[in-house]
Amino acid sequence: MEVRPAAQGRAAAGRVALLAVLLPMCCRAAPERVRYAIPEELGRGSLVGPLAWDLGLSPADLPARKLQIVSGDEKQYFTLGDDNTNLRVNERIDREGICGALSPCVLSLEAVVENPFNIFHVSVTIQDINDNAPQFDREFIAIEMIESTPPGARFPLGSGRDPDIGANSLHNYQLTPNPLFSLVVRESPDGTKQPELVLEKSLDREKQRNHHLILTAVDGGDPARSGTTQIKINVTDANDNPPVFTKEIYKVRLLENVPEGSLAFQVKATDGDEGTNAEITYSFSDIANSALQLFTLDSRTGDVKVTGTLDYEEEKYYEASVEGKDGGGLSAHAKVHIDILDVNDNAPTVSLLPILNPIPEDSVPSTVVAVINVRDRDSGDNGEVSCNIDGDLPFRLEPSSENTYKLIIASTLDREKVSAYNMTITARDWGSPALSSRAALVLEVSDVNDNAPVFEEAAYSAYVAENNAAGAPVLRVRARDADAGANGRVSYWLAGGSAGAAPYVSVEARSGAVYAQRSFDYEQCREFAVAVRAQDGGAPARSSTATVRVFVLDRNDNAPRVLWPAAGAGAAGAGAGASPAAAPFEVVPRSAEAGYLVAKVVAVDADAGRNAWLSYELVQAPEPALFRVGLHSGEVRTARAVSERDAAKQRLVAVVKDHGQPALSATATLHVVLAESLQEALPELSERAAGADSPAELQFYLVLALALLSALFLLSVALAVLARVRRAGPPAVLRCLGAQRFSVAGAAFPADFCEGTLPYSYNLCVAPGRAVAEGAWLPPPLPSLAAEELLGAEPCGKRSPTSSAGAGEPPADAEAPQVCKPAQSLPLSPS
């Protein structure tokens, strides 16, 4: 079936119209097409239309919507202006060069907007202007006529050509007036106008052998354009039979890949004459220059061969007129219609327009990241193209229109797993064999803060010895964040902890190093916990918390402390640490056997573990073999029985050591008097006290005695005045300052108290019926009294104006009979 260019144009226009109707129904993603019409030959920058306005985009929306255009044509005929709102011409548009005789001439492109993503289809119709004048293929047309040619004979003339279409195309022909010839214009089935020269009167070669005419072709433009050719007519002698072609119209179909030199077709004419009048020569009488470069006609055989490269995409149809002329000058004409058939000789072309690159990793599936436009210059199945992505990637292609695909995200992305995708997009046509082309696209995935920092350990433990320096490093915590950039930059700070733990440590924000803020003391705090938070630099920030537990290790920084005897306590290297005059004494009967408990040294150590394990040792004793101390108990016992040869006074120095490294120690001094009774021990105590007083202590005691005497004098005056007022008052008031402190039955004394062994008397009040054990009748916690103070007391049985009840405080049980003593009591061993 023969298809004319005009018919092809109408069919294409019909398909475009049908597509415009059906596309909104089948493709919900494709909005209504935006259409513009402009004349050809507009200059660069000329306005096509207000694209942004027609798409419903306000100037305020343009920066966020990112309007772009994409075209699959090799040349970019259109562009967006500097204001990014108007569609403008990018380069010269020649309708005849783009579409030829096809009408309408439509250029299609896609407008892409984001946020939200959408594709708008834009079509620009190129309108013809009268920019081409009609032209003839030949400047001269030579015709030979036999003088016997009857009037009415017709001679085809070469057609004029005008690339313009519509009203601007070739409209009519005009012939210079001549009485012998006239012009007839015949319209062919395809709509073209064919001029023919008609003989009006008989020719007479003898009168005029040559005739000259001018043929003018005029188009319908305004103003009209025209082109001319000269007709030269040569009148010859008679030739009875003109040539006759076998076909009036030769229809030929050629594949576009026919090799050069191949026989395309053959024209054939016959002539009934003989001799030279029957010899026919063939030539093209009317052929376009483009066809003349592709075909040659053998003047003897009528063979037409291909001499150039046929290209369906450049020209689909050729038309020519062939003239057959015999030797006598008679000629015949035939039409040749050549249709070029498409073969799959063009691979598809792929144009990429990235929309979102890099892609945020939190982009949801179905997000559009690129627009892909495919074109195939072939027709039919050879021009149908399918597009796919090579490999298994989290993307997929979705058709948007006839030649456009959207590249969308098919599944979630994770930059920490894949940071970039090297994608190959393959476009393949449906020809046989199929042709394909590939385009590479690199899509990078940008980071979002979707990962919180993760500590290497959920809980950290640190062991720090006490007495550390302030600012000393404790440990380093480390958290890793799989994100990149600021989202992966981790900083640290304290986020709480056990009560009071915050002032102990600090954390360096960048490195995670934990430092001690102060020196730790094991005896005050043995362990504490703090919470360290790691936070990244994202927005919003993500964080995680780890617990740091710090254990303080003990050091041997505390020497043992002697609780009893307190006067002998001292640090290592400090000696006894107290005055011997204030040291307590113990009375040991000379009848004591081996193992007799003399006293018990009581000491404690604030340290822990081995640093607090205490051992006791005698380091000084007049009779080393007489006493021993328990290594772990601190009990001082006799190592043998006491003999008469042993000195009455014994000064024992015990050292208490811990097991630290280095070991720390303290000393305890214990005075032991070997006597059967307290009265027997008093002379020894007096001598000890007299030799032990230092000048400073004597001065202190003198001042104290003066103060006491003054107080007693004032008290005596007050009591005298009270006695006068209360004459009936009991004399016991002057003795013990209160009747409640005396026994109603009178004073009772220990059995061997007043035996005359002491130079001074010692007043003692004892409740009747109560036995006073030797060495145990002075109850603690009354303060210790030196021996000379004891010796300065009143003789036994006499009243002493200085007698008082301890420090003047009532005892715990005020109703029970109490023992009264002057001032202070003797310190005794807790044993």
Secondary structure as UniProt FT lines:
FT   HELIX           5..26
FT   TURN            28..29
FT   STRAND          34..39
FT   TURN            40..41
FT   TURN            44..45
FT   STRAND          47..49
FT   HELIX           51..54
FT   TURN            55..56
FT   TURN            59..61
FT   HELIX           62..65
FT   STRAND          68..70
FT   STRAND          78..80
FT   TURN            82..83
FT   STRAND          87..89
FT   HELIX           95..99
FT   TURN            100..101
FT   STRAND          105..113
FT   TURN            114..117
FT   STRAND          118..127
FT   STRAND          135..136
FT   STRAND          140..146
FT   TURN            147..148
FT   TURN            151..152
FT   STRAND          154..156
FT   STRAND          160..161
FT   HELIX           166..168
FT   STRAND          170..175
FT   TURN            179..180
FT   STRAND          181..187
FT   TURN            189..190
FT   STRAND          193..199
FT   TURN            205..207
FT   STRAND          210..219
FT   STRAND          226..236
FT   STRAND          244..245
FT   STRAND          249..255
FT   TURN            256..257
FT   TURN            260..261
FT   STRAND          263..266
FT   STRAND          269..270
FT   HELIX           275..278
FT   STRAND          281..287
FT   HELIX           289..292
FT   TURN            293..294
FT   STRAND          295..297
FT   TURN            299..301
FT   STRAND          303..306
FT   TURN            312..314
FT   STRAND          317..325
FT   TURN            327..328
FT   STRAND          331..341
FT   STRAND          349..354
FT   STRAND          359..360
FT   TURN            361..362
FT   TURN            365..366
FT   STRAND          368..375
FT   HELIX           380..383
FT   STRAND          385..389
FT   STRAND          395..399
FT   STRAND          404..409
FT   TURN            415..417
FT   STRAND          420..429
FT   STRAND          436..446
FT   STRAND          454..455
FT   STRAND          459..465
FT   TURN            470..471
FT   STRAND          473..476
FT   STRAND          479..480
FT   HELIX           485..488
FT   STRAND          490..497
FT   TURN            499..500
FT   HELIX           502..504
FT   STRAND          505..507
FT   TURN            509..511
FT   STRAND          513..516
FT   TURN            522..524
FT   STRAND          527..536
FT   STRAND          543..553
FT   STRAND          561..564
FT   HELIX           566..568
FT   TURN            572..573
FT   TURN            575..576
FT   HELIX           580..582
FT   STRAND          585..588
FT   TURN            590..591
FT   TURN            594..595
FT   STRAND          597..600
FT   STRAND          602..604
FT   HELIX           609..612
FT   STRAND          615..620
FT   TURN            624..626
FT   STRAND          627..629
FT   TURN            631..633
FT   STRAND          635..638
FT   TURN            644..645
FT   STRAND          649..657
FT   STRAND          665..674
FT   HELIX           678..692
FT   HELIX           695..725
FT   TURN            727..728
FT   HELIX           732..736
FT   HELIX           739..741
FT   TURN            744..745
FT   TURN            751..752
FT   STRAND          765..766
FT   TURN            768..769
FT   TURN            774..776
FT   TURN            780..781
FT   HELIX           787..791
FT   TURN            796..797
FT   TURN            801..802
FT   STRAND          803..805
FT   TURN            806..808
FT   STRAND          820..822
//
